[in-house]
Structure formats: C-alpha cells, structure tokens
C-alpha cells in the first residue's frame, strides 16, 4: 500500500506484485555481512526487490553487487533499489541470469530463495498467499527445490574461499545441510531466536567451522 518497506533501517521500494521482504531476513544480511569485505563480489540470488543486496551494500559500500531473479517485475523493482548503491539486477533462472564472466569469481552468494513447502502455502496469511507471486513462495514438496539448484552449481560460480548463504526453516536444517554436503561444501548453521531465523551456509571444504548461534535469542 505504501510502495515501500523498511528493511535493515532502509526504505526499500516494493511494487504491488513483488515479494515484500520480511524482518527475519535481516538475519541473513547480518550473517552475510560477516563474510563480505571491501571489493567482495556479491550476488543477491532470488533477489525479489533487492532488499538483501541493498542492505549489504549499506553495510559495506565497497562491494561489487549484482542480483538475479526469474520474475521480471521483481528485477525492475530491484534495479531501482540497487542503482542507488551502484548494483545491477539480471533477469533469468538462477545462475543462467548471470553473465558467464562471473563464473568462478563470486565471493558471496546470498539467497532468500522460496522455502515454503507447496502444501503449506494454503496456510499462509492472505496478504502473502493472495498478493505475492507464487514463484517467490513455493519451494516445492519439501520447500528446498531452489536450495538444491543453488547448491548444485555453487562450486562453479564461487571464487576460492567463497560462501553460499541461504535462508531456510528451522525444521529444514538437516535436509538443507545434507544438500550442501552432497555438493562438496562444508556447512555452518546460524540461528537467531530474536529474528526467528535460520541461515545455512556452504563454505569451502578446507574450512570446518562448527554450527553456532549468532545474535541475541
């Protein structure tokens, strides 16, 4: 109704037919901010309105920021939000949206991919179920279809030492970490009770950090 949503202290432009960023996803930004540095090549995958990328750029203005989404309406909205911080958004299906020159060069892939199981969409609040695009909500039978697709090609697109960070439901952690492990990535799980949010991270196999909790909760 307002045409914008507050996210990480920023006013993010949101069109009527675009997914509205949730407060819990601010925790995804906090986790990603710990691994970005000046000059990091960052991709906000399944970007929606580009809120995650915009918030990361606000936290570290010197990142090289790109975003991608399959929904043209979302990409148009993301471009407006990201042009303020020098970022760009690409329209297409996951990695296919990105220029091939990015392959093997990305330091951080951050994704608030859809993770609602198909059968659970009917139980969502009407403001989401009726007014947000299905493609931004439906994660398939177990909610992790997009996570599988992100993980399977991550090693091709990440630079050495790169990170893939994905928001997921608490009940999906075991399956999500298994997906990353199957693709040769060591996993880290960040959990915040304050945000009621869970982030699963895939990191290079040579790094073996343990699961931990971040933030107050």
Wavefront OBJ file of the C-alpha trace (Angstrom):
o trace
v 0.000 0.000 0.000
v 2.833 2.401 0.823
v 5.062 1.400 -2.075
v 7.977 0.730 0.270
v 9.013 -1.454 3.195
v 11.536 -0.852 5.962
v 14.391 -3.353 5.938
v 17.622 -3.097 7.928
v 16.833 0.569 8.534
v 16.456 1.271 4.816
v 13.356 2.333 2.882
v 13.086 -0.306 0.139
v 10.829 0.323 -2.855
v 8.331 -2.548 -3.288
v 5.816 -2.780 -6.105
v 2.369 -4.305 -5.627
v 3.253 -7.544 -7.442
v 6.638 -8.134 -5.765
v 7.568 -10.156 -2.660
v 7.764 -7.973 0.469
v 10.994 -8.511 2.474
v 10.464 -9.972 5.951
v 12.171 -8.798 9.106
v 13.557 -12.317 9.698
v 15.614 -11.949 6.531
v 17.580 -9.155 8.208
v 19.399 -12.004 9.957
v 20.542 -13.282 6.562
v 22.067 -9.846 5.970
v 23.811 -9.935 9.360
v 25.332 -13.341 8.564
v 26.470 -12.279 5.090
v 27.940 -9.036 6.432
v 30.371 -11.116 8.481
v 31.978 -12.586 5.346
v 31.908 -9.664 2.916
v 34.824 -7.264 2.662
v 35.708 -4.217 0.563
v 35.843 -5.357 -3.044
v 33.868 -8.578 -2.467
v 31.926 -9.788 -5.491
v 28.402 -10.361 -4.117
v 25.296 -11.812 -5.786
v 21.839 -11.464 -4.238
v 20.133 -14.520 -5.741
v 16.312 -14.802 -5.862
v 16.570 -11.111 -5.061
v 12.938 -10.003 -5.208
v 13.017 -6.241 -4.682
v 16.757 -6.362 -3.976
v 16.434 -5.681 -0.237
v 19.194 -8.069 0.860
v 21.679 -6.700 -1.651
v 20.829 -3.109 -0.821
v 21.283 -3.762 2.902
v 24.646 -5.454 2.332
v 25.791 -2.506 0.238
v 24.755 -0.171 3.050
v 26.847 -2.237 5.474
v 29.850 -2.439 3.133
v 29.615 0.153 0.338
v 32.718 -1.109 -1.472
v 31.245 -4.467 -2.533
v 30.643 -5.237 -6.211
v 26.937 -6.053 -6.172
v 24.751 -7.962 -8.604
v 21.310 -9.509 -8.143
v 19.169 -12.003 -10.043
v 15.548 -13.113 -10.126
v 13.338 -15.029 -12.544
v 10.459 -12.553 -12.144
v 10.758 -9.521 -14.482
v 8.611 -7.384 -12.145
v 10.956 -8.137 -9.259
v 14.016 -7.325 -11.341
v 12.572 -3.954 -12.366
v 11.980 -3.154 -8.710
v 15.430 -4.401 -7.672
v 17.126 -2.227 -10.275
v 15.541 0.863 -8.748
v 16.725 -0.115 -5.275
v 20.211 -1.147 -6.322
v 21.040 1.729 -8.630
v 21.478 3.895 -5.524
v 24.431 1.737 -4.434
v 25.893 1.010 -7.863
v 24.465 -2.512 -8.120
v 22.718 -4.176 -11.044
v 19.966 -6.791 -11.365
v 19.627 -9.513 -14.006
v 16.510 -11.371 -15.098
v 16.680 -15.141 -15.502
v 16.627 -18.527 -13.826
v 19.243 -18.569 -11.038
v 22.811 -18.722 -12.422
v 21.533 -18.530 -16.003
v 20.712 -14.880 -15.302
v 24.353 -14.023 -14.653
v 26.974 -13.096 -17.247
v 29.319 -16.022 -17.813
v 32.241 -13.769 -16.895
v 31.131 -14.078 -13.249
v 31.729 -17.824 -13.213
v 34.324 -18.706 -10.566
v 34.621 -15.100 -9.347
v 31.785 -14.643 -6.836
v 32.848 -14.241 -3.209
v 29.389 -14.368 -1.636
v 26.099 -15.725 -2.945
v 23.245 -14.787 -0.628
v 19.767 -16.183 -1.257
v 16.370 -15.764 0.303
v 15.045 -18.449 -2.029
v 11.432 -19.626 -1.630
v 11.305 -22.348 1.030
v 7.614 -22.800 1.831
v 6.507 -26.385 1.033
v 3.843 -26.373 -1.681
v 1.116 -27.810 0.560
v 1.824 -25.206 3.261
v 1.114 -22.217 1.018
v -2.621 -22.587 1.656
v -1.997 -21.912 5.353
v -0.039 -18.689 4.809
v -1.536 -15.285 5.722
v -3.777 -13.938 2.973
v -1.574 -10.898 2.361
v 1.190 -13.243 1.199
v -0.877 -16.068 -0.283
v -3.106 -13.799 -2.368
v -0.921 -10.808 -3.174
v 2.634 -12.093 -3.617
v 3.853 -14.063 -6.636
v 3.695 -17.834 -6.217
v 7.205 -18.162 -7.620
v 8.534 -16.215 -4.615
v 6.837 -18.527 -2.105
v 6.666 -22.088 -3.437
v 9.751 -24.157 -2.602
v 8.393 -27.469 -3.857
v 7.343 -30.579 -1.943
v 9.761 -30.083 0.969
v 10.442 -26.391 0.391
v 14.040 -26.927 -0.725
v 13.854 -27.280 -4.504
v 15.611 -23.954 -5.112
v 18.220 -24.696 -2.455
v 19.149 -27.871 -4.323
v 19.512 -25.972 -7.584
v 21.595 -23.255 -5.955
v 23.890 -25.799 -4.307
v 24.487 -27.995 -7.331
v 26.204 -25.228 -9.317
v 27.625 -23.162 -6.472
v 31.172 -24.516 -6.787
v 31.265 -23.468 -10.453
v 30.394 -19.852 -9.635
v 32.080 -19.256 -6.286
v 35.618 -17.954 -6.100
v 38.085 -19.892 -3.938
v 37.020 -19.365 -0.331
v 33.554 -18.203 -1.387
v 30.359 -18.570 0.642
v 26.793 -19.558 -0.233
v 24.269 -18.352 2.368
v 20.636 -19.466 2.199
v 17.708 -18.738 4.495
v 15.722 -21.846 5.485
v 13.176 -23.015 8.020
v 14.393 -24.450 11.308
v 12.818 -27.831 10.523
v 14.647 -27.889 7.178
v 18.179 -27.571 8.585
v 19.106 -31.252 8.436
v 17.926 -31.595 4.847
v 19.495 -28.286 3.784
v 22.899 -29.117 5.246
v 22.720 -32.507 3.573
v 22.105 -30.812 0.222
v 25.220 -28.663 0.625
v 27.353 -31.536 1.857
v 26.353 -33.625 -1.160
v 27.788 -30.891 -3.385
v 31.152 -30.896 -1.602
v 30.593 -27.966 0.766
v 31.144 -27.884 4.498
v 28.127 -26.439 6.297
v 27.638 -23.872 9.014
v 24.240 -23.178 10.584
v 23.461 -19.780 12.091
v 20.342 -19.440 14.224
v 18.724 -16.383 15.827
v 15.774 -16.665 18.180
v 15.493 -12.882 18.115
v 14.684 -12.909 14.402
v 13.203 -16.439 14.440
v 15.508 -17.093 11.508
v 17.911 -19.758 10.309
v 20.701 -19.387 7.761
v 22.552 -22.335 6.249
v 25.992 -21.601 4.813
v 28.138 -23.608 2.439
v 31.866 -22.926 2.749
v 34.976 -24.399 1.146
v 35.761 -27.916 2.299
v 39.102 -26.872 3.770
v 37.302 -24.682 6.337
v 35.486 -26.678 9.012
v 33.722 -24.268 11.373
v 31.054 -25.704 13.638
v 27.402 -24.762 13.879
v 26.758 -21.824 16.154
v 24.169 -19.291 17.214
v 24.516 -15.647 16.297
v 22.728 -12.705 17.831
v 20.543 -12.417 20.867
v 17.894 -15.041 21.383
l 1 2 3 4 5 6 7 8 9 10 11 12 13 14 15 16 17 18 19 20 21 22 23 24 25 26 27 28 29 30 31 32 33 34 35 36 37 38 39 40 41 42 43 44 45 46 47 48 49 50 51 52 53 54 55 56 57 58 59 60 61 62 63 64 65 66 67 68 69 70 71 72 73 74 75 76 77 78 79 80 81 82 83 84 85 86 87 88 89 90 91 92 93 94 95 96 97 98 99 100 101 102 103 104 105 106 107 108 109 110 111 112 113 114 115 116 117 118 119 120 121 122 123 124 125 126 127 128 129 130 131 132 133 134 135 136 137 138 139 140 141 142 143 144 145 146 147 148 149 150 151 152 153 154 155 156 157 158 159 160 161 162 163 164 165 166 167 168 169 170 171 172 173 174 175 176 177 178 179 180 181 182 183 184 185 186 187 188 189 190 191 192 193 194 195 196 197 198 199 200 201 202 203 204 205 206 207 208 209 210 211 212 213 214 215 216 217
